[in-house]
Amino acid sequence: MHERLIFHIDVNSAFVSWSAVEHLNQGGPDIRTIPSVVGGDPSSRRSIVAAKSIPAKKYGIVTGEPVSLAMRKCPDLVVVRSNFDWYVKCSRAFKAICQEYTPCMQSFSIDEVFLDMSGMHLIYPDPIATAHEIKDRIYNELGFTVNVGIGENKLCAKMASDFEKPNKVHTLFPDEIKEKMWPLPVGELFSCGKSSTKRLNMIHIKTIGDLAQAPIADLAMVVGERAAHHFHNYANGLDNSPVVDEPEDAKGYSAETTVEDDLEDIESIERILLAQADVVSARMRRDEGKCRCVGITYRNLDFVNKSHQRKLDETTDVTDVIYQVAKELMEESWKGEPLRLVGLSVSDIDRDGFEQISLFVDEKKEKRKLLDGALDSIRGKYGNSSIQRASTIDSNLHINRRFQAEQSNDSMDKS
């Protein structure tokens, strides 16, 4: 019996699967079985593919490419518009089933959870049978499939769930690492991104096994000392991070917006930043925090991410202050290239309630605080969509809003 037992449960092609269930409920075809994508308006040359079905992959269709290009590759391609309200319902439903099996569950993203099954052997003596039971229940009750990975830690469980898909259960225990994980390309190691993969390939590290056996000193020369230890441990299946079932105090909050049409003017970008500042600051105020740092992130058409941040002279939770700093950061760093994603973050959170008092009252700041308080009160009573700034309304006509308040202290941040 393994002392520690972790499940990682991941919805197979979540947006396509959830859209398929929605369309089946409406009498439509199962888009998982035909060439299909979830994306923007096909008539817009700037709409992109957000997710694709397995049959669509056979035509060389890739996530992030224009829908118009995907349709040239496959003239019979079915394009489905995203429905994030429905996705949230599906996410909550599958997580509710997972949580029935253990008191310790960590939501890792909208379509992934970790379950700490350690010590549950008296109730569930056969972990593989239990994994199949969870997988089959989700399919029978909700209509979509998941993969379940089983390991002694979160890393191995997650790596196992990424093995053959869909609708599978896989294990990755210490005695299976050399056989199952080491032959994989190094880029498939969790958290090893494209840049790190390229650097490792330059020193002839092609597989996870190569990485596991490489001297840390050699790794440090190309990826740095900290990353060298991190990748070496992961390649050997070592990970001590806990499954965190209760959210800790957030060290930062962020919001990201992916757009269907290119952002090419500063006015549109600033409208999105204002909406994000509203969401982020409201969540921070709800947790009685104030930030000392504001940052912005944006992604161009080549999927290159850039970021810029600034330390503040004093902590703040005022929406307008955060927005003004974000505007300045964007104006300083953005060179005018078309963008597909814009994000705003606040970090270095202070929760001790201390605020430096000025001898001179800033009446504008006090009015902004009162406005924030009034907006928070209305949204708390009637919902986030009950009130909206007039200047952000136009931006909702052409964007997919995917706001997520993220806890930056998650021990397994996605790369």
VOPAGU-2260 file (C-alpha; in pm, 1 decimal, decimal comma):
REM VOPAGU-2260
SITE   aa  ch    i         X         Y         Z
SITE  MET   A    0       0,0       0,0       0,0
SITE  HIS   A    1     141,9     337,6    -100,3
SITE  GLU   A    2     162,1     582,4     190,6
SITE  ARG   A    3      44,4     874,5     -22,9
SITE  LEU   A    4    -215,3     843,5    -295,4
SITE  ILE   A    5    -317,8    1128,1    -526,8
SITE  PHE   A    6    -570,5    1134,1    -812,3
SITE  HIS   A    7    -560,3    1393,7   -1089,1
SITE  ILE   A    8    -887,3    1417,1   -1283,9
SITE  ASP   A    9    -890,3    1608,5   -1610,2
SITE  VAL   A   10   -1186,1    1662,3   -1844,5
SITE  ASN   A   11   -1101,3    1544,0   -2197,5
SITE  SER   A   12   -1103,2    1842,0   -2438,8
SITE  ALA   A   13   -1319,7    2029,9   -2192,1
SITE  PHE   A   14   -1468,3    2305,5   -2409,1
SITE  VAL   A   15   -1541,9    2068,0   -2696,6
SITE  SER   A   16   -1685,7    1805,5   -2458,4
SITE  TRP   A   17   -1904,6    2053,3   -2274,7
SITE  SER   A   18   -2023,1    2214,4   -2597,7
SITE  ALA   A   19   -2102,4    1865,5   -2730,6
SITE  VAL   A   20   -2323,0    1788,2   -2430,8
SITE  GLU   A   21   -2500,5    2120,9   -2472,4
SITE  HIS   A   22   -2568,8    2054,3   -2842,1
SITE  LEU   A   23   -2681,3    1697,7   -2776,1
SITE  ASN   A   24   -2928,7    1830,0   -2519,9
SITE  GLN   A   25   -3064,8    2055,3   -2793,4
SITE  GLY   A   26   -3096,0    1769,7   -3042,9
SITE  GLY   A   27   -2778,6    1849,0   -3233,4
SITE  PRO   A   28   -2491,6    1620,3   -3337,1
SITE  ASP   A   29   -2212,9    1504,1   -3109,0
SITE  ILE   A   30   -1938,8    1743,2   -3217,6
SITE  ARG   A   31   -1675,9    1522,9   -3051,9
SITE  THR   A   32   -1722,1    1262,4   -3326,9
SITE  ILE   A   33   -1690,6    1500,5   -3622,9
SITE  PRO   A   34   -1436,1    1762,3   -3730,6
SITE  SER   A   35   -1533,7    2058,7   -3513,0
SITE  VAL   A   36   -1389,0    2352,9   -3324,3
SITE  VAL   A   37   -1499,2    2591,7   -3054,8
SITE  GLY   A   38   -1416,0    2939,3   -3174,8
SITE  GLY   A   39   -1532,7    3279,0   -3285,4
SITE  ASP   A   40   -1755,9    3394,7   -3567,4
SITE  PRO   A   41   -1649,1    3210,6   -3886,7
SITE  SER   A   42   -1733,0    3518,4   -4094,0
SITE  SER   A   43   -1465,4    3719,3   -3913,2
SITE  ARG   A   44   -1117,0    3668,0   -4052,1
SITE  ARG   A   45    -974,6    3741,8   -3707,0
SITE  SER   A   46   -1165,5    3473,7   -3513,3
SITE  ILE   A   47    -946,1    3199,1   -3368,6
SITE  VAL   A   48    -981,1    2832,4   -3272,0
SITE  ALA   A   49   -1017,4    2800,2   -2894,1
SITE  ALA   A   50   -1052,1    2418,7   -2888,1
SITE  LYS   A   51   -1077,7    2136,0   -3138,5
SITE  SER   A   52   -1219,9    1784,5   -3158,2
SITE  ILE   A   53    -999,2    1478,8   -3210,7
SITE  PRO   A   54   -1126,3    1432,6   -3571,4
SITE  ALA   A   55   -1035,9    1796,9   -3640,2
SITE  LYS   A   56    -674,5    1727,5   -3540,7
SITE  LYS   A   57    -645,6    1485,9   -3834,4
SITE  TYR   A   58    -682,7    1783,2   -4069,3
SITE  GLY   A   59    -390,1    1962,3   -3906,0
SITE  ILE   A   60    -612,2    2211,4   -3725,9
SITE  VAL   A   61    -438,4    2363,3   -3422,0
SITE  THR   A   62    -556,5    2571,1   -3130,0
SITE  GLY   A   63    -498,0    2942,1   -3179,2
SITE  GLU   A   64    -506,9    2949,6   -3557,9
SITE  PRO   A   65    -768,3    3159,3   -3741,8
SITE  VAL   A   66   -1104,5    2988,1   -3788,8
SITE  SER   A   67   -1093,0    3086,6   -4155,9
SITE  LEU   A   68    -768,0    2891,2   -4200,9
SITE  ALA   A   69    -913,9    2589,7   -4017,3
SITE  MET   A   70   -1211,6    2593,7   -4253,5
SITE  ARG   A   71    -981,2    2593,3   -4554,0
SITE  LYS   A   72    -813,5    2282,5   -4413,3
SITE  CYS   A   73   -1152,7    2119,7   -4358,2
SITE  PRO   A   74   -1441,5    2270,9   -4560,9
SITE  ASP   A   75   -1697,4    2063,8   -4365,8
SITE  LEU   A   76   -1568,8    2187,5   -4029,2
SITE  VAL   A   77   -1839,9    2259,1   -3770,8
SITE  VAL   A   78   -1773,5    2579,1   -3575,1
SITE  VAL   A   79   -1941,6    2617,0   -3235,8
SITE  ARG   A   80   -1948,7    2939,1   -3036,1
SITE  SER   A   81   -1828,6    2918,1   -2675,4
SITE  ASN   A   82   -2074,0    2935,2   -2383,7
SITE  PHE   A   83   -1883,8    3006,4   -2063,0
SITE  ASP   A   84   -2191,7    3009,7   -1840,7
SITE  TRP   A   85   -2259,4    2650,0   -1948,6
SITE  TYR   A   86   -1892,7    2555,8   -1900,9
SITE  VAL   A   87   -1902,8    2678,8   -1541,6
SITE  LYS   A   88   -2210,8    2462,8   -1473,1
SITE  CYS   A   89   -2036,9    2155,9   -1617,1
SITE  SER   A   90   -1724,3    2230,0   -1415,4
SITE  ARG   A   91   -1916,1    2256,4   -1089,7
SITE  ALA   A   92   -2108,5    1937,5   -1161,1
SITE  PHE   A   93   -1801,5    1720,9   -1224,8
SITE  LYS   A   94   -1619,9    1866,2    -923,3
SITE  ALA   A   95   -1920,0    1790,7    -702,3
SITE  ILE   A   96   -1894,7    1421,9    -797,5
SITE  CYS   A   97   -1520,0    1417,8    -732,0
SITE  GLN   A   98   -1560,8    1572,2    -389,1
SITE  GLU   A   99   -1784,8    1287,0    -276,8
SITE  TYR   A  100   -1479,7    1059,2    -262,8
SITE  THR   A  101   -1249,6    1252,2     -30,0
SITE  PRO   A  102   -1264,2    1551,9     204,4
SITE  CYS   A  103    -947,3    1690,2      44,9
SITE  MET   A  104    -992,8    1819,6    -310,8
SITE  GLN   A  105    -801,8    2097,8    -484,9
SITE  SER   A  106    -946,8    2269,1    -791,6
SITE  PHE   A  107    -653,0    2320,2   -1024,9
SITE  SER   A  108    -842,2    2484,5   -1311,0
SITE  ILE   A  109   -1193,0    2492,6   -1454,2
SITE  ASP   A  110   -1148,9    2134,9   -1584,3
SITE  GLU   A  111    -898,6    1975,9   -1343,7
SITE  VAL   A  112    -891,2    1866,4    -979,5
SITE  PHE   A  113    -652,8    1686,2    -747,4
SITE  LEU   A  114    -794,4    1441,7    -491,5
SITE  ASP   A  115    -588,1    1336,4    -190,5
SITE  MET   A  116    -693,2     974,2    -141,6
SITE  SER   A  117    -427,1     902,3     120,6
SITE  GLY   A  118    -565,5     701,2     410,2
SITE  MET   A  119    -888,7     623,2     224,8
SITE  HIS   A  120    -799,2     255,1     166,4
SITE  LEU   A  121   -1047,7     128,0     427,0
SITE  ILE   A  122   -1331,0     288,3     228,0
SITE  TYR   A  123   -1180,1     242,4    -118,7
SITE  PRO   A  124    -939,2     -55,0     -98,6
SITE  ASP   A  125    -879,1     -68,4    -475,9
SITE  PRO   A  126    -767,9     277,1    -601,9
SITE  ILE   A  127    -779,7     177,9    -969,3
SITE  ALA   A  128   -1136,5      49,2    -934,8
SITE  THR   A  129   -1229,0     371,7    -753,4
SITE  ALA   A  130   -1078,2     580,6   -1032,3
SITE  HIS   A  131   -1284,6     388,8   -1289,0
SITE  GLU   A  132   -1595,3     441,7   -1075,4
SITE  ILE   A  133   -1541,1     819,2   -1066,0
SITE  LYS   A  134   -1467,8     829,8   -1439,2
SITE  ASP   A  135   -1775,2     626,2   -1529,3
SITE  ARG   A  136   -2004,1     822,1   -1296,6
SITE  ILE   A  137   -1902,1    1149,8   -1458,1
SITE  TYR   A  138   -1975,1    1008,9   -1802,7
SITE  ASN   A  139   -2305,3     841,9   -1709,3
SITE  GLU   A  140   -2439,6    1134,9   -1508,8
SITE  LEU   A  141   -2298,6    1431,9   -1701,2
SITE  GLY   A  142   -2228,9    1300,6   -2051,3
SITE  PHE   A  143   -1859,1    1384,1   -2090,6
SITE  THR   A  144   -1538,9    1190,3   -2032,2
SITE  VAL   A  145   -1238,4    1243,3   -1807,2
SITE  ASN   A  146    -893,3    1093,9   -1762,3
SITE  VAL   A  147    -778,1     991,2   -1415,5
SITE  GLY   A  148    -411,2     979,2   -1321,8
SITE  ILE   A  149    -294,6     804,0   -1005,6
SITE  GLY   A  150      38,6     854,7    -831,2
SITE  GLU   A  151     212,4     910,1    -500,5
SITE  ASN   A  152     226,9    1286,5    -558,2
SITE  LYS   A  153      55,9    1558,1    -761,4
SITE  LEU   A  154     320,2    1562,4   -1033,7
SITE  CYS   A  155     300,0    1189,2   -1106,8
SITE  ALA   A  156     -80,0    1192,3   -1092,0
SITE  LYS   A  157     -93,2    1477,5   -1341,1
SITE  MET   A  158     162,4    1320,9   -1574,7
SITE  ALA   A  159     -34,9     994,6   -1563,8
SITE  SER   A  160    -361,9    1164,0   -1655,4
SITE  ASP   A  161    -194,5    1301,1   -1968,8
SITE  PHE   A  162    -110,0     954,4   -2099,6
SITE  GLU   A  163    -338,0     800,1   -2364,2
SITE  LYS   A  164    -677,2     974,0   -2396,2
SITE  PRO   A  165    -975,7     989,4   -2378,4
SITE  ASN   A  166   -1173,1     817,6   -2100,0
SITE  LYS   A  167    -875,4     635,8   -1945,6
SITE  VAL   A  168    -723,6     558,8   -1605,0
SITE  HIS   A  169    -343,2     550,3   -1575,9
SITE  THR   A  170     -95,9     505,8   -1291,5
SITE  LEU   A  171     253,5     644,1   -1243,2
SITE  PHE   A  172     411,9     501,5    -929,6
SITE  PRO   A  173     787,4     521,4    -852,0
SITE  ASP   A  174     862,7     180,9   -1005,7
SITE  GLU   A  175     687,6     288,9   -1329,3
SITE  ILE   A  176     867,4     619,4   -1386,8
SITE  LYS   A  177    1157,8     482,2   -1593,8
SITE  GLU   A  178     926,3     282,0   -1818,7
SITE  LYS   A  179     633,9     522,8   -1857,5
SITE  MET   A  180     775,7     873,8   -1813,7
SITE  TRP   A  181    1144,6     876,0   -1902,9
SITE  PRO   A  182    1096,3     789,3   -2274,4
SITE  LEU   A  183     866,6    1093,0   -2324,8
SITE  PRO   A  184     996,8    1410,0   -2494,9
SITE  VAL   A  185    1131,7    1652,9   -2236,4
SITE  GLY   A  186     871,8    1911,4   -2341,9
SITE  GLU   A  187     598,3    1685,1   -2205,7
SITE  LEU   A  188     727,3    1719,2   -1849,9
SITE  PHE   A  189     479,9    1929,6   -1655,2
SITE  SER   A  190     596,4    2292,8   -1626,9
SITE  CYS   A  191     865,8    2255,6   -1895,1
SITE  GLY   A  192     759,3    2518,6   -2148,2
SITE  LYS   A  193     874,0    2584,6   -2502,4
SITE  SER   A  194    1159,1    2812,6   -2403,7
SITE  SER   A  195    1301,9    2569,1   -2147,0
SITE  THR   A  196    1257,0    2279,0   -2388,9
SITE  LYS   A  197    1453,0    2462,3   -2656,4
SITE  ARG   A  198    1737,6    2536,0   -2415,3
SITE  LEU   A  199    1749,9    2177,2   -2291,4
SITE  ASN   A  200    1749,4    2043,3   -2647,9
SITE  MET   A  201    2054,9    2260,9   -2717,5
SITE  ILE   A  202    2255,3    2052,8   -2468,1
SITE  HIS   A  203    2115,8    1728,9   -2616,2
SITE  ILE   A  204    1852,2    1665,7   -2352,1
SITE  LYS   A  205    1571,8    1525,4   -2563,3
SITE  THR   A  206    1375,9    1305,2   -2323,6
SITE  ILE   A  207    1261,0    1325,8   -1962,6
SITE  GLY   A  208    1504,1    1041,0   -1891,8
SITE  ASP   A  209    1791,9    1251,2   -2027,7
SITE  LEU   A  210    1685,8    1530,7   -1795,3
SITE  ALA   A  211    1655,9    1300,6   -1494,0
SITE  GLN   A  212    2012,0    1174,1   -1536,0
SITE  ALA   A  213    2177,5    1503,9   -1631,4
SITE  PRO   A  214    2410,2    1671,6   -1375,5
SITE  ILE   A  215    2234,9    1965,0   -1208,2
SITE  ALA   A  216    2541,0    2182,5   -1272,9
SITE  ASP   A  217    2499,1    2130,8   -1648,6
SITE  LEU   A  218    2128,9    2214,4   -1628,1
SITE  ALA   A  219    2196,2    2529,5   -1426,8
SITE  MET   A  220    2412,5    2669,1   -1706,1
SITE  VAL   A  221    2116,4    2677,4   -1945,6
SITE  VAL   A  222    1806,2    2722,0   -1726,8
SITE  GLY   A  223    1944,9    2867,4   -1402,8
SITE  GLU   A  224    2009,7    2716,9   -1061,9
SITE  ARG   A  225    1652,9    2719,7    -931,2
SITE  ALA   A  226    1496,6    2578,3   -1249,0
SITE  ALA   A  227    1770,1    2314,1   -1270,3
SITE  HIS   A  228    1674,0    2168,8    -930,9
SITE  HIS   A  229    1305,4    2198,2   -1013,8
SITE  PHE   A  230    1327,5    2014,6   -1347,3
SITE  HIS   A  231    1568,3    1751,9   -1211,3
SITE  ASN   A  232    1328,8    1668,3    -926,3
SITE  TYR   A  233    1026,3    1655,9   -1155,3
SITE  ALA   A  234    1205,7    1435,8   -1409,4
SITE  ASN   A  235    1272,0    1191,1   -1125,7
SITE  GLY   A  236     909,7    1202,8   -1010,6
SITE  LEU   A  237     982,0    1401,2    -693,2
SITE  ASP   A  238     719,4    1646,5    -567,3
SITE  ASN   A  239     618,1    1724,2    -209,8
SITE  SER   A  240     350,4    1985,6    -278,3
SITE  PRO   A  241      28,2    1924,0     -82,7
SITE  VAL   A  242    -326,2    1897,6    -210,8
SITE  VAL   A  243    -472,6    2218,4     -71,6
SITE  ASP   A  244    -843,8    2176,8      -7,1
SITE  GLU   A  245    -896,5    2515,2     156,8
SITE  PRO   A  246    -796,2    2830,4     -32,2
SITE  GLU   A  247    -513,0    3014,3     139,9
SITE  ASP   A  248    -493,3    3390,8     155,0
SITE  ALA   A  249    -438,1    3498,0    -203,2
SITE  LYS   A  250     -98,7    3655,6    -263,2
SITE  GLY   A  251    -228,5    3803,2    -583,4
SITE  TYR   A  252    -536,5    3845,2    -800,1
SITE  SER   A  253    -555,1    3852,7   -1176,8
SITE  ALA   A  254    -799,2    3874,8   -1463,9
SITE  GLU   A  255    -739,8    3780,2   -1826,4
SITE  THR   A  256    -948,9    3845,9   -2134,6
SITE  THR   A  257    -907,9    3649,7   -2457,2
SITE  VAL   A  258   -1060,0    3827,0   -2756,7
SITE  GLU   A  259   -1210,9    3687,0   -3075,4
SITE  ASP   A  260   -1106,5    3991,5   -3280,8
SITE  ASP   A  261    -762,8    4152,6   -3274,6
SITE  LEU   A  262    -714,6    4444,6   -3037,3
SITE  GLU   A  263    -544,9    4717,5   -3237,0
SITE  ASP   A  264    -636,9    5044,5   -3062,7
SITE  ILE   A  265    -552,2    5167,5   -2714,4
SITE  GLU   A  266    -913,3    5268,6   -2641,4
SITE  SER   A  267   -1038,8    4910,1   -2670,0
SITE  ILE   A  268    -751,9    4782,8   -2458,8
SITE  GLU   A  269    -819,1    5042,0   -2190,0
SITE  ARG   A  270   -1188,8    4950,3   -2174,6
SITE  ILE   A  271   -1088,8    4590,6   -2105,7
SITE  LEU   A  272    -834,4    4699,5   -1842,9
SITE  LEU   A  273   -1103,3    4901,4   -1666,6
SITE  ALA   A  274   -1340,4    4604,9   -1657,4
SITE  GLN   A  275   -1058,3    4388,1   -1524,1
SITE  ALA   A  276    -962,5    4645,8   -1262,2
SITE  ASP   A  277   -1324,8    4639,9   -1145,2
SITE  VAL   A  278   -1323,5    4261,2   -1105,2
SITE  VAL   A  279    -977,6    4229,1    -946,9
SITE  SER   A  280   -1013,2    4515,2    -699,6
SITE  ALA   A  281   -1361,1    4401,5    -591,8
SITE  ARG   A  282   -1230,6    4053,7    -510,1
SITE  MET   A  283    -934,5    4199,7    -326,3
SITE  ARG   A  284   -1162,5    4428,0    -121,0
SITE  ARG   A  285   -1386,5    4131,2     -43,7
SITE  ASP   A  286   -1082,3    3959,1     110,9
SITE  GLU   A  287    -990,5    4280,1     295,4
SITE  GLY   A  288    -664,0    4322,5     108,5
SITE  LYS   A  289    -471,0    4606,0     -51,4
SITE  CYS   A  290    -197,5    4573,8    -312,4
SITE  ARG   A  291     149,9    4721,1    -343,3
SITE  CYS   A  292     208,4    4613,6    -703,0
SITE  VAL   A  293       8,8    4635,1   -1028,0
SITE  GLY   A  294      99,2    4446,1   -1345,1
SITE  ILE   A  295     -29,4    4397,7   -1698,5
SITE  THR   A  296      15,8    4107,9   -1942,5
SITE  TYR   A  297     -64,3    4087,0   -2311,6
SITE  ARG   A  298     -27,1    3831,4   -2590,5
SITE  ASN   A  299      30,0    3905,3   -2959,1
SITE  LEU   A  300     -71,1    3704,9   -3265,6
SITE  ASP   A  301     248,8    3497,9   -3243,6
SITE  PHE   A  302     140,5    3383,9   -2895,0
SITE  VAL   A  303     428,5    3573,4   -2734,6
SITE  ASN   A  304     342,4    3697,7   -2385,3
SITE  LYS   A  305     481,7    4023,0   -2248,3
SITE  SER   A  306     435,5    4172,3   -1904,1
SITE  HIS   A  307     514,1    4491,7   -1716,2
SITE  GLN   A  308     459,2    4581,9   -1351,7
SITE  ARG   A  309     511,5    4863,2   -1105,5
SITE  LYS   A  310     551,5    4893,9    -729,8
SITE  LEU   A  311     322,5    5152,5    -570,3
SITE  ASP   A  312     424,3    5418,4    -319,3
SITE  GLU   A  313     142,1    5307,3     -90,3
SITE  THR   A  314    -102,9    5018,4     -77,0
SITE  THR   A  315    -441,7    5060,1    -244,8
SITE  ASP   A  316    -768,9    4884,5    -310,7
SITE  VAL   A  317    -919,2    5165,4    -518,7
SITE  THR   A  318   -1032,4    5054,0    -863,7
SITE  ASP   A  319    -949,2    5380,7   -1037,2
SITE  VAL   A  320    -597,4    5394,6    -893,4
SITE  ILE   A  321    -527,1    5038,3   -1011,0
SITE  TYR   A  322    -676,3    5115,1   -1352,2
SITE  GLN   A  323    -469,0    5432,6   -1398,3
SITE  VAL   A  324    -146,9    5245,0   -1319,2
SITE  ALA   A  325    -244,5    4965,5   -1559,9
SITE  LYS   A  326    -312,6    5223,9   -1833,6
SITE  GLU   A  327      29,1    5380,4   -1784,2
SITE  LEU   A  328     199,5    5040,5   -1791,7
SITE  MET   A  329      26,1    4951,3   -2117,8
SITE  GLU   A  330     112,0    5284,9   -2277,1
SITE  GLU   A  331     476,8    5242,6   -2173,9
SITE  SER   A  332     522,6    4887,5   -2303,1
SITE  TRP   A  333     277,9    4819,8   -2588,8
SITE  LYS   A  334     425,4    4892,5   -2931,4
SITE  GLY   A  335      98,7    4882,1   -3126,4
SITE  GLU   A  336     103,1    4519,0   -3245,8
SITE  PRO   A  337    -238,4    4343,0   -3260,8
SITE  LEU   A  338    -323,3    4160,1   -2937,9
SITE  ARG   A  339    -533,4    3853,8   -2859,2
SITE  LEU   A  340    -510,9    3856,9   -2477,7
SITE  VAL   A  341    -491,8    4129,9   -2215,7
SITE  GLY   A  342    -451,6    4071,1   -1844,1
SITE  LEU   A  343    -428,3    4275,9   -1525,9
SITE  SER   A  344    -288,4    4160,5   -1191,8
SITE  VAL   A  345    -234,0    4295,0    -842,3
SITE  SER   A  346      13,9    4142,6    -599,0
SITE  ASP   A  347     211,6    4197,0    -279,1
SITE  ILE   A  348    -114,0    4197,4     -84,2
SITE  ASP   A  349    -136,2    4360,6     258,9
SITE  ARG   A  350    -411,0    4245,4     497,3
SITE  ASP   A  351    -312,0    4412,5     822,2
SITE  GLY   A  352    -545,6    4704,8     767,0
SITE  PHE   A  353    -266,6    4962,7     789,6
SITE  GLU   A  354    -292,4    5267,3     566,8
SITE  GLN   A  355     -61,4    5567,0     563,7
SITE  ILE   A  356    -267,0    5874,8     652,4
SITE  SER   A  357    -196,6    6199,5     472,8
SITE  LEU   A  358    -229,5    6538,7     639,7
SITE  PHE   A  359    -418,8    6651,5     332,3
SITE  VAL   A  360    -749,0    6486,6     242,5
SITE  ASP   A  361    -768,4    6367,3    -117,3
SITE  GLU   A  362   -1134,9    6434,4    -189,5
SITE  LYS   A  363   -1121,5    6258,4    -528,5
SITE  LYS   A  364    -976,5    5946,9    -368,2
SITE  GLU   A  365   -1244,4    5947,1     -99,9
SITE  LYS   A  366   -1516,0    5978,6    -365,3
SITE  ARG   A  367   -1364,1    5688,3    -559,2
SITE  LYS   A  368   -1367,5    5476,4    -242,8
SITE  LEU   A  369   -1734,2    5557,9    -187,6
SITE  LEU   A  370   -1811,1    5464,8    -549,4
SITE  ASP   A  371   -1625,2    5133,9    -512,8
SITE  GLY   A  372   -1817,9    5059,7    -194,6
SITE  ALA   A  373   -2150,1    5132,8    -363,6
SITE  LEU   A  374   -2066,2    4911,6    -664,2
SITE  ASP   A  375   -1951,2    4627,8    -436,0
SITE  SER   A  376   -2274,8    4650,0    -240,3
SITE  ILE   A  377   -2496,2    4637,8    -550,6
SITE  ARG   A  378   -2302,8    4348,3    -706,3
SITE  GLY   A  379   -2301,5    4159,4    -378,4
SITE  LYS   A  380   -2679,2    4182,3    -361,0
SITE  TYR   A  381   -2780,8    4145,1    -725,9
SITE  GLY   A  382   -2480,6    3979,2    -894,7
SITE  ASN   A  383   -2177,9    4095,5   -1095,7
SITE  SER   A  384   -2380,4    4168,7   -1409,1
SITE  SER   A  385   -2629,4    4393,1   -1227,5
SITE  ILE   A  386   -2425,5    4708,3   -1281,0
SITE  GLN   A  387   -2157,9    4796,7   -1532,0
SITE  ARG   A  388   -1952,7    5101,8   -1619,1
SITE  ALA   A  389   -2078,8    5264,7   -1938,7
SITE  SER   A  390   -1727,6    5285,9   -2080,8
SITE  THR   A  391   -1686,7    4905,1   -2072,8
SITE  ILE   A  392   -2013,6    4810,1   -2241,8
SITE  ASP   A  393   -1880,5    4824,5   -2599,1
SITE  SER   A  394   -1598,4    4585,5   -2516,1
SITE  ASN   A  395   -1845,8    4309,2   -2436,2
SITE  LEU   A  396   -1964,8    4301,2   -2795,3
SITE  HIS   A  397   -1648,0    4140,5   -2928,6
SITE  ILE   A  398   -1466,4    3963,6   -2646,7
SITE  ASN   A  399   -1486,8    3637,6   -2456,4
SITE  ARG   A  400   -1449,5    3730,3   -2090,9
SITE  ARG   A  401   -1263,0    3471,4   -1889,1
SITE  PHE   A  402   -1199,0    3644,6   -1559,7
SITE  GLN   A  403   -1025,6    3429,5   -1296,5
SITE  ALA   A  404    -913,3    3547,1    -954,3
SITE  GLU   A  405    -602,6    3335,2    -913,9
SITE  GLN   A  406    -406,4    3250,8    -602,5
SITE  SER   A  407     -44,6    3293,6    -697,2
SITE  ASN   A  408      69,4    3081,2    -403,0
SITE  ASP   A  409     -47,4    2760,4    -576,6
SITE  SER   A  410     244,1    2521,6    -544,3
SITE  MET   A  411     199,9    2386,9    -898,5
SITE  ASP   A  412     142,5    2695,7   -1113,6
SITE  LYS   A  413      78,5    2618,0   -1478,9
SITE  SER   A  414     341,1    2724,4   -1721,6
